[in-house]
Amino acid sequence: MIYNGVLLRKEIKYFLNFNEYTSLVKIIKGIAKHDVNVREDGRYSVSSLYFDDIYNSAYILKKIGMPKTYKFRIRCYNNQINNIKLEKKFKFGDYGGKDSEHISEDEYRSIISGIPISINNSSSNLLKAFYVDTFTRLLKPEILVVYEREAFIWKIGSESLRITLDSKLQWSLDSLDVFNTKAVYLNADSEDKYILEIKYHNNLPEIISDFLILLNRFADGPSKYRLCRRQKENLNWRGCNG
């Protein structure tokens, strides 16, 4: 499935407990390779600064189960300031994809300061879409989310399967700056769980589908943005009614 020139893949998510996590890792370590970006411990850190508009569209439309949604985010891996990406994540039912582009540190600083970056000489549809939403929908940074990721790639002929396992999900209580080393973080509700996400184009390998059948439940992993926003909203509500 292709949308705006972006090839979308099927995406499924599950919450896993520790025993389910270790069982799955034993399976995939024998057949898949770690993502090239992982550290020596087989993981890498992810920092995502999510944006939302004046209507809270990214949060509310996902919450009520709208099949077609999108959201903007700035993402950084292993806190590398020379590898900052602006991304637009699409979701169409069970299919998902993203448009991604590197931005400079200066562009990043401008964005989080509320100063729109110039698109006068840009041919980037992504930057133009972000610029339009900034002015027409009052898009702004909403919440900073960080977590640890273990990622595997499994290539089977022309099929490429990506499996990620996210843990230690946290959100910042007092900062929207990815590179703020003094930011205060709170554990998300899923601190004792792993978030499994599988992305593929056609069919799941039998060994993976058999594992999912053994879980004996439907896919139940909400977006990390919605999970952390929900906790933030609950905390704000309790504060106002304390």
Secondary structure as GFF3:
##gff-version 3
##sequence-region A 1 242
A	DSSP	beta_strand	2	3	.	.	.	ID=ss1
A	DSSP	beta_strand	6	7	.	.	.	ID=ss2
A	DSSP	beta_strand	9	16	.	.	.	ID=ss3
A	DSSP	alpha_helix	18	28	.	.	.	ID=ss4
A	DSSP	beta_strand	33	34	.	.	.	ID=ss5
A	DSSP	beta_strand	44	52	.	.	.	ID=ss6
A	DSSP	alpha_helix	57	63	.	.	.	ID=ss7
A	DSSP	beta_strand	68	77	.	.	.	ID=ss8
A	DSSP	beta_strand	84	92	.	.	.	ID=ss9
A	DSSP	beta_strand	95	103	.	.	.	ID=ss10
A	DSSP	alpha_helix	105	112	.	.	.	ID=ss11
A	DSSP	alpha_helix	125	136	.	.	.	ID=ss12
A	DSSP	beta_strand	140	156	.	.	.	ID=ss13
A	DSSP	beta_strand	159	172	.	.	.	ID=ss14
A	DSSP	beta_strand	185	187	.	.	.	ID=ss15
A	DSSP	beta_strand	194	200	.	.	.	ID=ss16
A	DSSP	alpha_helix	206	215	.	.	.	ID=ss17
A	DSSP	alpha_helix	224	240	.	.	.	ID=ss18
###
